[in-house]
Amino acid sequence: VPKTIDAEGIRIPRKDERFNENDCVSAECFENMPNLRYLLANNVKFQGTFPCFPTDLKWLQLRSCHFDSPPADFNLEKVVILDFDNTNMAPTLINQLSMKLK
Protein backbone atom coordinates (compact mmCIF):
# COMPACT_ATOMS: atom_id res chain seq x y z
CA VAL A 1 0.00 0.00 0.00
CA PRO A 2 1.57 3.31 -1.06
CA LYS A 3 2.09 5.82 1.71
CA THR A 4 0.17 9.11 1.56
CA ILE A 5 2.41 12.18 1.58
CA ASP A 6 1.00 15.00 3.70
CA ALA A 7 2.66 17.85 1.78
CA GLU A 8 0.63 21.00 1.12
CA GLY A 9 3.16 22.62 -1.18
CA ILE A 10 5.94 21.59 -3.53
CA ARG A 11 8.48 23.69 -5.39
CA ILE A 12 10.51 22.07 -8.15
CA PRO A 13 13.36 24.52 -8.86
CA ARG A 14 14.52 25.47 -12.29
CA LYS A 15 18.12 24.46 -11.91
CA ASP A 16 18.94 21.95 -9.27
CA GLU A 17 21.90 19.67 -8.89
CA ARG A 18 19.49 16.75 -8.36
CA PHE A 19 17.97 17.16 -11.85
CA ASN A 20 19.63 17.25 -15.24
CA GLU A 21 17.82 18.59 -18.28
CA ASN A 22 16.82 15.10 -19.45
CA ASP A 23 15.08 14.16 -16.18
CA CYS A 24 11.29 13.97 -16.23
CA VAL A 25 8.76 14.21 -13.43
CA SER A 26 6.11 11.53 -13.62
CA ALA A 27 2.54 12.77 -13.22
CA GLU A 28 1.86 9.68 -11.14
CA CYS A 29 4.18 10.94 -8.39
CA PHE A 30 1.35 13.28 -7.29
CA GLU A 31 -1.09 10.39 -6.81
CA ASN A 32 -0.38 10.04 -3.08
CA MET A 33 -0.49 13.76 -2.32
CA PRO A 34 -4.20 14.47 -1.71
CA ASN A 35 -3.46 17.53 0.47
CA LEU A 36 -1.35 19.34 -2.13
CA ARG A 37 -2.54 22.94 -2.46
CA TYR A 38 0.49 24.63 -4.06
CA LEU A 39 2.68 23.45 -6.92
CA LEU A 40 5.40 25.61 -8.43
CA ALA A 41 7.55 24.10 -11.18
CA ASN A 42 10.04 25.88 -13.40
CA ASN A 43 11.59 24.32 -16.51
CA VAL A 44 10.34 20.82 -15.69
CA LYS A 45 9.46 18.04 -18.13
CA PHE A 46 6.32 16.15 -17.12
CA GLN A 47 5.37 12.75 -18.46
CA GLY A 48 2.31 10.60 -18.01
CA THR A 49 -1.33 11.37 -17.37
CA PHE A 50 -2.89 13.36 -14.57
CA PRO A 51 -6.12 11.62 -13.46
CA CYS A 52 -4.75 11.30 -9.91
CA PHE A 53 -3.60 14.90 -9.70
CA PRO A 54 -4.73 16.56 -6.43
CA THR A 55 -8.22 18.00 -6.81
CA ASP A 56 -7.89 20.66 -4.08
CA LEU A 57 -4.97 22.46 -5.71
CA LYS A 58 -5.33 26.25 -5.29
CA TRP A 59 -2.08 27.57 -6.79
CA LEU A 60 -0.60 26.04 -9.93
CA GLN A 61 2.45 27.67 -11.45
CA LEU A 62 4.12 25.86 -14.34
CA ARG A 63 6.66 28.15 -15.99
CA SER A 64 8.62 26.93 -19.02
CA CYS A 65 7.38 23.39 -18.41
CA HIS A 66 7.00 20.72 -21.05
CA PHE A 67 4.39 17.97 -21.24
CA ASP A 68 5.00 14.92 -23.41
CA SER A 69 1.27 14.80 -24.19
CA PRO A 70 -1.69 17.11 -23.50
CA PRO A 71 -2.79 16.67 -19.87
CA ALA A 72 -6.48 16.61 -20.76
CA ASP A 73 -7.33 15.03 -17.42
CA PHE A 74 -6.11 17.93 -15.24
CA ASN A 75 -8.71 18.89 -12.64
CA LEU A 76 -8.40 22.68 -12.35
CA GLU A 77 -11.79 23.46 -10.82
CA LYS A 78 -10.48 24.81 -7.50
CA VAL A 79 -7.37 26.57 -8.81
CA VAL A 80 -7.35 30.26 -7.88
CA ILE A 81 -3.86 31.23 -9.11
CA LEU A 82 -2.80 29.84 -12.47
CA ASP A 83 0.47 30.57 -14.30
CA PHE A 84 1.43 28.66 -17.46
CA ASP A 85 4.01 31.15 -18.76
CA ASN A 86 6.00 29.66 -21.66
CA THR A 87 4.59 26.15 -21.09
CA ASN A 88 4.16 24.08 -24.24
CA MET A 89 0.59 23.01 -23.41
CA ALA A 90 -0.63 26.38 -22.11
CA PRO A 91 -3.26 26.88 -24.89
CA THR A 92 -4.62 23.36 -24.36
CA LEU A 93 -4.81 23.78 -20.58
CA ILE A 94 -6.42 27.22 -20.77
CA ASN A 95 -8.97 25.99 -23.33
CA GLN A 96 -9.77 23.01 -21.12
CA LEU A 97 -10.32 25.32 -18.13
CA SER A 98 -12.52 27.74 -20.06
CA MET A 99 -14.68 24.87 -21.38
CA LYS A 100 -15.29 23.66 -17.81
CA LEU A 101 -16.25 27.16 -16.65
CA LYS A 102 -19.03 27.49 -19.25
Order of alpha helices (4+ residues) and beta strands (2+ residues): beta-beta-beta-beta-beta-beta-beta-alpha
